[in-house]
Amino acid sequence: MRIVIAEDNALLREGMSLLLTSVGHEVCATVEDGDSLLPTLLEHRPDIAVLDVRLPPTYRDEGLRSAVTAREQLPDLPVLVLSQYVEHAYAAQLLVHGASGVGYLLKDRVSRVEEFLQALDRVAGGGVAMDPEVISQLMVRRVRNDPLDALSSREREVLSLMAEGHGNGAIAKLLFIAETSVNKHIGNIFTKLGLPATDGGHRRVRAVLTYLNSIDGQGD
């Protein structure tokens, strides 16, 4: 997998590079500021970009803005965003227009190597990987009269774990229920959210995106 990293913290940037190359990935470029990110992405056209939301020179949203612009020119570019804190507006921007191949992790998650690598693979494959803390905080901002109202409490639990990237077997273990029950709940979720079988494997990503868009502060 070919990866571009955008991170101004030299220690974290080099640490990620070493980690990723050690497991067989190619870090084709690293940048430390927002101005360099877009040209670098367009030059290398990586399989995924891993970037900090806030980059020099202003340390506001350079990383995200460059990523959004890059995705307009490279529509299928997967992006895994790293942030020190949960920033609701940035999380929402990643999810506009039903985008797939997106992830938002808190930087603490990078130190959990296995979780970070799993999220990287999932996003590169067109999936969604959202930090559990991001989901938890967005849940507080959930609006009424949204598509999730049709789901039972158990179905919302299952969908929340799907958003974190867990497979059916892992969800079953976390909820202490049979995997067949998880399969049934997921089938109900697809039906209630209006996701037809013709969507195939994309239904899971579409369900997660519906969930994340719904719990974000649409009513603010």
C-alpha positions in Angstrom: 0.0 0.0 0.0 1.4 3.4 -1.0 0.8 6.1 1.7 1.3 9.8 2.0 1.7 11.2 5.6 1.0 14.8 6.6 2.1 15.5 10.2 4.0 18.5 11.6 5.2 16.6 14.7 8.5 15.1 13.5 8.6 12.4 16.1 5.1 11.2 15.2 5.7 11.5 11.5 8.9 9.5 11.5 7.4 7.0 14.0 4.4 6.3 11.7 6.7 6.0 8.7 8.9 3.4 10.4 5.8 1.5 11.6 4.2 1.4 8.2 7.3 0.4 6.3 8.0 -2.3 8.9 4.8 -4.0 8.0 5.3 -3.8 4.3 3.7 -0.6 3.2 5.4 2.1 1.1 5.5 5.6 2.5 5.9 7.4 -0.8 6.1 10.9 0.8 5.8 12.8 4.0 4.9 16.5 4.4 4.8 18.8 7.5 2.6 21.7 6.3 -0.7 22.2 4.6 0.7 24.0 1.5 2.7 20.9 0.5 0.0 18.4 1.0 -2.2 18.9 -2.0 0.6 19.0 -4.6 2.2 15.9 -3.0 -1.1 14.0 -3.1 -1.7 14.9 -6.8 1.9 14.0 -7.6 2.0 10.6 -5.9 -1.7 9.6 -6.0 -1.3 7.3 -3.0 -3.6 4.4 -2.0 -4.4 6.4 1.2 -3.5 9.7 2.9 -2.9 9.8 6.6 -3.0 13.4 7.8 -3.3 15.7 10.8 -6.3 18.0 10.8 -4.2 21.0 11.9 -1.0 21.8 10.0 1.2 24.8 9.6 1.1 27.7 8.9 -2.0 28.5 10.9 -2.6 25.2 12.7 -6.3 25.5 11.9 -7.8 23.1 9.3 -5.1 23.1 6.6 -4.9 19.3 6.6 -8.6 18.7 6.2 -9.1 21.5 3.6 -6.2 20.0 1.5 -7.7 16.5 1.8 -11.2 17.7 0.7 -9.7 19.5 -2.3 -7.7 16.4 -3.2 -10.8 14.2 -3.0 -12.5 16.5 -5.5 -9.6 15.9 -7.9 -9.0 12.3 -6.9 -12.5 11.2 -6.0 -11.6 7.7 -4.7 -8.7 8.9 -2.5 -9.1 7.3 1.0 -8.3 9.6 3.8 -7.5 8.7 7.5 -7.5 11.9 9.6 -5.7 12.1 12.9 -6.7 14.7 15.5 -5.7 15.5 19.1 -9.3 16.2 20.1 -12.8 15.4 18.8 -13.6 18.3 16.5 -17.2 17.9 15.4 -17.1 20.2 12.4 -14.1 18.4 10.9 -15.7 15.0 11.5 -18.9 16.2 9.7 -17.0 17.5 6.7 -15.4 14.1 6.1 -18.9 12.6 5.9 -20.6 15.0 3.5 -22.0 13.6 0.3 -21.9 10.1 1.7 -18.2 9.7 1.3 -16.6 6.3 1.8 -13.0 5.5 2.4 -12.8 7.9 5.4 -11.5 7.6 8.9 -11.2 9.9 12.0 -9.0 8.7 14.8 -7.7 10.5 17.9 -3.9 10.5 18.0 -3.9 8.3 21.1 -5.2 5.5 18.9 -2.0 5.6 16.9 -0.1 4.2 19.9 -2.4 1.1 19.7 -0.6 -0.3 16.8 -3.0 -3.1 15.8 -6.1 -0.9 16.0 -4.3 1.8 13.9 -3.2 -0.7 11.2 -6.7 -2.3 11.1 -8.3 1.2 10.6 -5.7 2.0 7.9 -6.6 -1.2 6.0 -10.3 -0.6 6.4 -10.3 3.0 5.1 -7.9 2.1 2.2 -10.5 -0.6 1.2 -13.3 1.9 1.0 -14.6 1.4 4.5 -15.2 3.8 7.4 -13.2 3.9 10.6 -14.4 6.3 13.4 -12.8 6.5 16.8 -15.2 5.3 19.5 -14.7 8.6 21.3 -15.8 10.5 18.2 -18.9 8.5 18.0 -19.6 8.9 21.7 -19.4 12.7 21.5 -21.4 13.0 18.3 -24.1 10.9 19.9 -24.6 13.7 22.4 -25.5 16.0 19.5 -27.9 13.6 17.9 -31.0 15.2 16.4 -34.6 14.1 16.6 -36.7 12.8 13.7 -33.8 11.1 12.0 -33.4 7.7 10.2 -32.2 6.1 13.4 -35.5 6.5 15.1 -36.7 3.4 13.2 -34.1 1.2 14.9 -34.4 -0.6 18.1 -31.9 0.0 20.9 -30.1 -3.2 20.1 -29.9 -2.4 16.4 -28.4 1.0 17.3 -25.8 -0.8 19.4 -24.9 -3.1 16.5 -24.7 -0.2 14.1 -22.5 1.8 16.5 -20.1 -1.2 16.7 -20.2 -1.5 12.9 -19.1 2.2 12.7 -16.1 1.4 14.9 -15.1 -1.2 12.3 -16.0 -4.4 14.1 -17.0 -7.5 12.1 -20.1 -9.6 12.9 -18.2 -12.1 15.0 -16.5 -9.4 17.1 -19.9 -7.6 17.6 -21.4 -10.9 18.8 -18.7 -11.3 21.4 -18.9 -7.6 22.6 -22.7 -7.8 23.0 -22.7 -11.4 24.3 -25.1 -12.6 21.7 -25.0 -15.2 18.9 -23.5 -14.2 15.6 -26.7 -15.3 13.9 -28.5 -12.7 16.0 -26.0 -10.1 14.8 -26.7 -11.1 11.2 -30.4 -10.7 11.8 -30.0 -7.3 13.4 -27.9 -6.1 10.5 -30.5 -7.4 8.1 -33.1 -5.4 10.0 -30.9 -2.3 10.0 -30.5 -2.5 6.2 -34.2 -2.8 5.7 -35.2 0.0 8.1 -32.6 2.3 6.5 -33.9 1.6 3.1 -30.7 -0.1 1.8 -31.6 -2.7 -0.8 -29.8 -6.0 -1.4 -28.8 -4.7 -4.8 -26.2 -2.4 -3.0 -24.3 -5.6 -2.2 -21.3 -5.1 0.0 -21.7 -1.3 -0.1 -24.7 -1.6 2.2 -22.5 -1.8 5.3 -20.6 1.3 4.5 -23.8 3.2 3.5 -25.5 2.1 6.8 -22.5 3.4 8.8 -22.5 6.7 6.9 -26.2 7.1 7.5 -25.5 6.5 11.2 -22.6 9.0 11.4 -24.4 11.7 9.5 -27.5 11.2 11.7 -25.6 11.5 15.0 -23.6 14.5 13.9 -25.2 17.9 14.8 -27.4 18.5 11.8 -29.8 20.5 13.8 -27.1 23.0 15.1 
